[in-house]
Amino acid sequence: MGRAVGVRADIEAAELRRLARREADGRVAARLLGLANVLDGMSREAAARAAGMDHQTLRDWVHRFNAAGVAGLRDERRPGRPPRLSEGQQAALKAIVLRGPDPDRDGVSAWRIVDLCRIAEERFGVIYREGGMLRLVKSLDLSWQKTRPSHPKADRAAQERFKKGASPRLSAIAQAHPEAEVQLWCQDEARVGQKGRGTRVWFERGVRPEGMIDHRYTSAWLYGAVRPGTDEAFALVMTEVGAAAMQAFLDRFAATLPEGVHAAMLLDGAGWHTAGEIVVPANVSLVFLPPYSPKLNPAERLWLYLRERFLSLRLFRNLDHIIDGCCDAWNRMLADPGRIASLTDFPYLRSVRTS
């Protein structure tokens, strides 16, 4: 038997035991305890046996510890099996997933994992089981999501032009009101009523949970405005939607603006927003989005959050109960610091905000 290798003494036994108590990996903890036993004067055989290893294994870890310290006691990551698809093939598969199927050609509306297994075999000659394909698509930063509705008449080119022209529009409003601080606000409204909706919940695997959904039609309308990227917001609950309600909202909103502030309000072109009888307050300018472009409006993000978090699976007794529910949900969102700022921080608007 060769001469015992000395253990570096710059880390005391007590410190090694403290690290072992806090170590999540049981194998590393055992190695730390074995080394601590040696430093405390225990024989190598007894120290190894107490740590659950043989003498030669402890000797190997002493070498690793002397060379690299505590970090040397961790197992090196094994390379594992090489991927079946090359990087180029993985990129091609990801593009296929993102493009989605053609219902007329492929006969389906969305790819399933089993479909992707078939595509990998047909196009790349590689056979995947469903579990392996699921791990692959997750490694490609893909997830199973519900699509956002998109109108067939939406003009993507017009939307891109609007994004690029947002800053000049705000500059023009600022030039027209040199005496004021121009702030960007975004406005929208949402119906909340007895005709309910479901939401995602945690539940027992393999069992679909039931959710209470009402089928009556009494509704209220939640009108809201928000400064994107901040927690500043304003809302009114109305019993109807139309030009009169919009006028009331604009008047009440304008009255809340501090003296010397002018709001450039981004909103869609709904009929009650563009009605001829609307009188826009002097301290507000309206900036209209391209048609069918809800994804450009940060205020839209608030409604999904409110519905998913507070307004789903609800049984509203009457109109007053709906109004109370809307007010409570809005106030709860306001009371969550950073929530509105996070939801409305749209990159294309960051360069056009004014402080």
C-alpha positions in Angstrom: 0.0 0.0 0.0 1.4 3.4 -1.0 2.1 6.3 1.4 -1.0 8.2 2.5 -1.5 11.5 0.6 -1.7 14.6 2.9 -4.9 16.6 2.9 -4.6 20.4 2.3 -5.3 22.2 5.6 -6.4 25.6 4.5 -10.0 24.6 5.1 -10.6 23.3 8.6 -12.6 20.2 9.4 -15.3 22.2 11.1 -15.8 24.2 7.9 -16.0 21.0 5.8 -18.7 19.7 8.2 -20.6 22.9 7.9 -20.5 22.8 4.1 -21.6 19.1 4.3 -24.7 20.0 6.3 -25.7 22.7 3.7 -24.9 20.5 0.6 -27.8 19.4 -1.5 -25.9 16.6 -3.2 -25.6 13.7 -0.8 -22.5 12.3 -2.6 -20.6 15.6 -2.2 -21.7 15.8 1.4 -20.2 12.3 2.1 -16.9 13.3 0.5 -16.7 16.4 2.7 -17.4 14.4 5.8 -14.7 11.9 4.8 -12.1 14.6 4.4 -13.2 16.2 7.7 -12.7 12.9 9.5 -9.2 12.7 8.1 -8.4 16.2 9.2 -9.7 15.3 12.7 -7.1 12.6 13.0 -9.2 9.5 12.1 -7.5 6.7 10.2 -8.0 6.7 6.4 -9.8 3.3 6.6 -12.1 4.4 9.4 -12.7 7.8 7.7 -13.7 6.2 4.4 -15.9 3.6 6.1 -17.7 6.3 8.1 -18.3 8.2 4.9 -19.7 5.2 3.1 -16.8 4.6 0.7 -13.6 2.5 0.4 -10.1 3.6 1.2 -9.0 4.0 -2.5 -12.1 6.1 -3.3 -11.3 8.4 -0.4 -7.7 8.7 -1.7 -9.0 9.7 -5.1 -11.1 12.5 -3.6 -8.2 13.7 -1.5 -6.3 14.2 -4.8 -9.3 16.1 -6.3 -9.7 18.2 -3.1 -6.0 19.1 -3.0 -6.1 20.2 -6.6 -9.4 22.2 -6.8 -10.7 22.6 -3.3 -14.4 21.9 -2.6 -15.3 22.4 -6.3 -13.1 19.4 -7.1 -15.5 17.1 -5.0 -18.3 17.6 -7.5 -18.9 15.1 -10.3 -17.9 16.2 -13.7 -20.8 16.5 -16.1 -20.9 13.6 -18.5 -21.2 14.4 -22.2 -24.2 12.1 -22.7 -25.6 10.8 -25.9 -25.0 13.1 -28.9 -28.2 14.6 -30.3 -29.9 12.6 -33.0 -30.6 15.7 -35.1 -27.8 18.1 -36.1 -28.0 21.8 -35.2 -29.2 22.5 -38.7 -31.9 19.9 -38.6 -33.0 21.1 -35.2 -33.3 24.6 -36.6 -35.3 23.3 -39.5 -37.6 21.4 -37.2 -38.2 24.5 -35.1 -39.1 26.4 -38.2 -41.6 23.8 -39.1 -43.2 24.0 -35.7 -43.3 27.8 -35.7 -44.8 27.9 -39.2 -47.5 25.4 -38.2 -49.4 23.0 -40.5 -51.5 24.0 -43.5 -55.0 22.6 -42.6 -55.8 22.1 -46.3 -52.5 20.3 -47.1 -51.7 18.6 -43.8 -55.3 17.9 -42.6 -54.7 19.2 -39.1 -54.9 22.6 -37.3 -51.9 22.1 -34.9 -48.9 19.8 -34.7 -49.0 17.1 -32.0 -45.9 15.5 -30.6 -46.7 12.3 -32.6 -46.9 14.4 -35.8 -43.4 15.9 -35.1 -42.1 12.3 -34.6 -43.4 11.4 -38.1 -41.9 14.6 -39.6 -38.5 13.9 -38.1 -38.5 10.4 -39.6 -39.8 11.4 -43.0 -37.6 14.5 -43.5 -34.5 13.6 -41.6 -34.6 9.8 -41.3 -34.4 9.9 -37.5 -36.8 8.0 -35.3 -38.0 9.6 -32.1 -40.3 8.3 -29.4 -42.9 10.8 -28.1 -41.0 11.4 -24.8 -37.8 12.1 -26.6 -39.5 14.5 -29.1 -41.2 16.3 -26.2 -37.8 16.8 -24.5 -36.4 18.0 -27.8 -39.0 20.7 -28.5 -38.7 21.9 -24.9 -34.9 22.2 -25.4 -35.7 24.3 -28.5 -37.4 26.8 -26.3 -40.9 25.9 -27.5 -44.0 25.5 -25.3 -47.6 24.5 -25.8 -49.6 27.7 -25.9 -53.1 28.9 -26.8 -53.1 31.2 -29.8 -54.1 34.8 -29.7 -57.0 35.7 -32.0 -55.9 37.6 -35.1 -58.3 39.2 -37.6 -57.9 38.1 -41.2 -58.1 41.8 -42.3 -55.2 42.8 -40.1 -52.5 44.6 -42.1 -49.0 43.7 -40.8 -47.3 46.3 -43.0 -49.5 49.0 -41.6 -48.8 47.8 -38.1 -45.0 48.0 -38.7 -45.4 51.5 -40.2 -47.3 52.6 -37.1 -44.5 51.3 -34.8 -41.9 53.2 -36.7 -44.1 56.3 -36.8 -45.1 56.4 -33.2 -42.2 58.6 -32.2 -42.9 61.3 -34.9 -46.6 61.3 -33.9 -45.6 62.0 -30.2 -43.1 64.7 -31.4 -45.8 66.4 -33.4 -48.1 66.5 -30.4 -45.3 67.9 -28.2 -44.6 70.6 -30.8 -48.3 71.5 -30.8 -48.3 71.9 -27.0 -44.9 73.4 -26.1 -46.2 74.6 -22.8 -47.0 71.1 -21.5 -45.3 67.9 -20.6 -46.6 65.3 -23.0 -47.3 61.8 -21.6 -48.2 58.7 -23.5 -51.3 56.9 -22.4 -53.0 53.8 -23.8 -56.8 53.3 -23.6 -59.2 50.4 -24.1 -62.3 48.9 -22.7 -63.5 45.3 -21.8 -66.8 43.7 -21.2 -67.3 41.9 -17.9 -70.5 40.1 -17.3 -72.5 37.2 -16.2 -71.6 35.1 -19.3 -68.5 33.7 -17.7 -65.3 32.1 -18.7 -63.0 29.4 -17.5 -59.3 29.6 -16.6 -56.4 27.3 -15.9 -56.2 25.8 -12.4 -53.9 23.2 -10.7 -55.7 19.9 -10.5 -55.2 16.1 -10.3 -53.3 14.8 -13.3 -55.6 13.0 -15.8 -58.8 14.5 -14.4 -60.3 17.5 -16.1 -61.5 20.0 -13.5 -65.0 21.4 -13.7 -65.5 25.2 -13.6 -68.7 27.1 -12.9 -69.7 29.1 -16.1 -72.8 31.3 -16.0 -74.9 31.8 -19.2 -76.8 35.0 -18.4 -76.0 38.2 -20.3 -76.0 41.2 -17.9 -72.8 43.1 -18.4 -70.8 46.1 -17.5 -67.8 47.7 -19.3 -64.5 48.5 -17.7 -62.9 51.5 -19.4 -59.2 51.9 -18.6 -56.1 53.9 -19.5 -52.5 53.2 -18.6 -49.1 54.9 -19.0 -47.1 52.0 -20.5 -44.2 50.7 -18.6 -45.4 52.4 -15.3 -48.0 51.6 -12.7 -50.0 54.8 -13.5 -53.6 53.9 -14.5 -57.1 55.2 -14.5 -60.4 53.3 -14.9 -64.2 53.7 -14.8 -66.8 51.0 -14.8 -69.7 51.9 -17.2 -73.1 50.2 -17.6 -73.0 50.7 -21.4 -70.5 51.1 -24.2 -70.9 54.0 -26.7 -70.1 57.6 -27.5 -71.7 58.9 -24.3 -69.7 56.5 -22.1 -66.5 57.4 -24.0 -67.2 61.1 -23.5 -67.7 60.6 -19.8 -64.5 58.6 -19.6 -62.4 61.2 -21.5 -63.8 64.0 -19.3 -63.1 62.2 -16.0 -59.6 61.1 -17.2 -58.7 64.6 -18.3 -59.7 66.0 -15.0 -57.2 63.8 -13.2 -54.2 65.0 -15.2 -52.0 67.5 -13.3 -51.8 71.0 -14.6 -49.2 71.4 -17.3 -49.6 67.8 -18.5 -51.0 66.8 -21.9 -51.9 63.2 -22.6 -51.3 61.6 -26.0 -53.8 58.7 -25.8 -53.3 55.6 -28.0 -56.5 53.8 -28.8 -58.3 51.7 -31.5 -60.7 53.0 -34.0 -64.0 51.7 -32.5 -67.0 53.6 -33.6 -67.6 55.1 -30.2 -64.0 56.4 -30.2 -64.4 58.2 -33.5 -68.0 59.3 -33.2 -68.6 62.9 -34.4 -70.2 64.0 -31.2 -67.1 63.2 -29.1 -65.5 66.4 -27.8 -61.8 65.7 -27.0 -60.6 67.6 -23.9 -58.1 70.3 -24.5 -55.4 68.4 -22.5 -55.8 65.2 -24.4 -54.9 64.2 -28.0 -56.1 60.9 -29.6 -53.7 58.7 -31.6 -55.5 55.9 -33.4 -54.1 52.5 -34.0 -54.3 50.8 -37.4 -57.5 48.7 -37.9 -57.5 45.2 -36.3 -54.3 45.8 -34.3 -55.1 45.0 -30.6 -51.6 43.5 -30.1 -50.2 47.1 -30.5 -52.2 48.4 -27.5 -50.6 47.7 -24.1 -54.0 48.3 -22.3 -55.2 45.0 -23.9 -52.8 43.1 -21.7 -54.6 44.2 -18.6 -57.9 42.5 -19.5 -56.4 39.0 -19.8 -54.6 39.4 -16.5 -57.8 40.6 -14.7 -59.9 37.8 -16.2 -57.4 35.1 -15.5 -56.6 36.3 -12.0 -59.9 37.7 -10.6 -62.9 37.5 -12.9 -63.1 33.9 -14.1 -65.3 31.2 -12.6 -67.5 33.9 -11.0 -71.2 33.9 -10.5 -72.4 37.5 -10.6 -75.8 38.0 -9.0 -76.7 41.3 -10.8 -75.3 44.4 -12.4 -74.2 45.9 -9.0 -72.3 42.7 -8.2 -70.5 42.9 -11.6 -69.5 46.6 -11.0 -68.2 45.7 -7.5 -66.3 42.8 -9.0 -64.7 45.0 -11.6 -63.7 47.7 -9.1 -62.3 45.1 -6.7 -60.2 43.4 -9.5 -58.9 46.7 -10.7 -57.9 47.9 -7.2 -56.2 44.6 -6.5 -54.1 45.0 -9.6 -53.2 48.5 -8.7 -52.1 47.3 -5.2 -49.6 44.9 -6.8 -46.4 47.1 -7.3 -44.8 46.6 -10.7 -47.7 44.5 -12.1 -49.1 47.0 -14.5 -45.6 48.2 -15.5 -44.6 44.7 -16.4 -47.8 44.0 -18.4 -47.6 47.1 -20.5 -43.9 47.5 -21.1 -44.1 47.2 -24.9 -40.6 47.6 -26.5 -41.8 49.6 -29.5 -43.2 52.3 -27.2 -40.1 52.6 -24.9 -38.4 55.2 -27.2 -41.5 57.4 -27.4 -42.3 57.8 -23.7 -41.8 61.1 -22.0 -41.1 61.5 -18.3 
